[in-house]
Amino acid sequence: MKKKSVVLMLALCTVFASFVWAKGDQQQAASGAGTLNVYVHMTQLILGDELKDASGNTYRDPNTAWLKFVADRFTAQTGIKVNFVSYSSDGAVVKSLLQVGDKGLDVFSTGFTFTNEEYAKYTAPVISVTEAKTKYDANLVDAMQIVNDSVHDMQIAKGYGEAITYNESVIKKAGYNEIPGTIDEFNKMLAAIKASGVSPIAMHRIENWPLSTISSFAQYIAGEPDVFAKMLGEPKPFSDTAPIGKTLKIYTTWKSQGYFEQEIYPDFGVAMDSVAYGKAGMMLFGSWVLPQIISRVPSGTSQDLIKFDAVPDFGKGRWILVSPNLGWAINKASTKQDQARQFIEFLAKDTEFIVKAGSIPTHKDAPAGVPKDFALIDSRVRSGQVKQMISPPITQNNSNNDEVLKDANLLADNKWAGLPFDALDITRPNDWNAYNAQIDRQNVDYDRYRKQYGFSYKK
């Protein structure tokens, strides 16, 4: 595509996607000295939750535009205006602006994957690691994107990682009052949900990114963190003798048994609707999906039907990942980096915003607060039924593993998970030949490039 076409496309995206709020007044996109241009992928936070009326029509609830409200508070305190621009979670628009050094982008929510090298090249330091550890939970700081002793992706809160957001009415119809604590009982529940005529698990398979949750579930299965990077030390990382391979096999077994949706969800919103409306039992994602599903519960139905609980014990204990989230980064080309840092810290101290966004504040100057929808899982953690697992720090092991996967043509679009998953034909659920052949190919390709680089897992 020619550069002129790219510029035109980006201009159109900005015109149609920009939403400006400064002390409650709408205005055209601006980049004056007193205005921060903030790109956000979590559109529900600037437009309000997406709801449906009694007729099934979708609308936005402006009373839940929590980021808009905190921006109004920021403007009232500092005089700095905020111009919000929405972007899709693939990050294509933001990446393009960063790559050309566009000064019209100041701050962006980190809703896409960037390598350490890309963070170093395109983003500015938000805060030094030393200072961050005096203001936030030190263990969580270690799990953030760090470049040359500075945090480049400042994640201002914490949330629970991959778990189960489910519709209580669905599992009760199947004969269960709560998510079972063991994998055997969990599998029996999935079979009972399917027998009741409901899809047990909604995933949105039309895209590959939902399968990235396999790497988190693999940590529960192994009972230890960092298993994705630890592929570097596994002789056959995709075989079921290794955590990633074992988790792949479990997911694909669920597919063979018809536990994922049997229809195509055109977008992730429809997949979330399926749980909110009781057409599917659950989703296997982090806590970020919980408030979105709750907001989609149809009028006249109690939102309390949507629960959040830990995954079952796969044999190594029952775990829940605790991760830093609500991340923000600063464009290296921005001329307003100081104002950007001021904005990020303001957000970090605003407990009302963070809790409404479904997270837990971690800044030491932020008042305590926990979303009420975490009550069930919090009670399990407090009682010792569920153990917390801190997300591992991002190290050179992660970069090395990504390099191997990239050269093996397995990194983009999570092909390492998608190719084996799709190899099994649902019309022939007992035929695992194609799956096994794909696993063998991936093991061979991965090992070839691992040896070529001379990489191994470094403790």
C-alpha positions, 0 to 999 in steps of 0.5 A: 500500500502506498504511503499516501493511502496509509495516511488517508486511511489513518486520517479517516479512522481518526475522523470517524473514531475520535471522541473528545471530552474536556470538562464535559465539552465535545470538540474536534480532535486537537493537539494543542499544548493543553491537550493529550491525545489518548488512544484507547482500545477499551471502547466501553470505557469511553463510550459506555457499556454496550447494552441491549434493550427489550427488543434486542437493539444494541445501545451504549450506556453513557453513565458507564463511560468511566474513563471519560469521567476520570478524564473530566476529573483530571482536566478539572485538577490540571487544566490539561484537556483529553482527546480520546480516540478509539482503536481496534484491539489489533493495534494496526492504527496505533502501530502505524502512527508509532512507526512514522513518529506521528506526534499527534499520538501521546498516550495509548492503552496497551491492547496489543502485543509488542516485543521488547525491541518495539517498546524500546524503539517506539515508546518512552519510559513511563517511570523507572523500575526503582520508583515504580517499586516504591509506588506499586506492588514490587512483584507486579512491577517485575511482570511489566514491560521493562526496557533499560531499567524503566517501565514502558508499559505502566499497568496501573492495576491488577486483575485476575488472569485466566479463569471462568466467567459463567452463567449460574443458571446454565450450570444449575440447569445441568445440576451444579451449584458451582464450578467443580474443584477437580478436572474430572468433575469439571468434565462431567459438568461440561458433558451435562451442560451439552446434554441440556442443549447449551454450548458448554464453552464460548470461545469465538474461534473465528480468530486465533487470539482466544487460543492464547489463553492456553499458555495461561491454563498451562501454568495451572496444569503445571502448577508453576508460572512461566511455562510458555518461555520454559518451552525452551527447555522442553525436548518436545514442547508441543507433546502432551508430556510438556505443559503447553502440549498437555494443555493443547491436548485438553483443549482439543479433547474438549473440541472433539467432545463438542464442548465449544460452540458449534456455530460461528460467532461473527465477533467477540461481542456475540460470543460474550452475548451467548454467555449473558443470554444463557446460550453458552455456559462459560468463557475461559478468559481473564477478569477483563471479560467479566464486566463486559458479559455482565453488562450484556445480560438482557433487561429483566434478568439479574446480572448476579447470574454471571459469576467469576471463579477459578479453574478446577484442579488439574492435578497440581492444585487450584490456582489463579493468576494475578497480573498487572493490567490496565496498561498505558504507554507513551509515544516516544515522538510525543512532545507531551511526555510529562503531561502523559506521565501525569495522566497515567499516575492520575489514573493509577490513583483513581480507585473509582475508575479502576474498580469500575473497570473491573480491576484492583488498584495497586498504587500505594496512594490509591484508596483500597477497592475491590470489584464486588464481582470478585467476591467468590474467587476472593473468598476461595483465595482467603480460605486457601482453596485457591492459590495465587500465582504471580505472573512471571517477569518478562525476561530474555527467555520470553524474547528468545522463545518468541524468536524461535516460534517466529522463525518456525512460523508459529508465532503470528496469530498464535499458530502454535495453538491454532494449527493443532486445534484446527487439525482435528475434524469435529466430524471425526472426533476419534481420529487424531492422526492429523493432530498428532502429525501437526504436533510432530511438525511443530516439535521438529520446526521448533527444535530446529530453530532453537538449536540454530540460535543455541537457545535454552531456558535460563533460570 
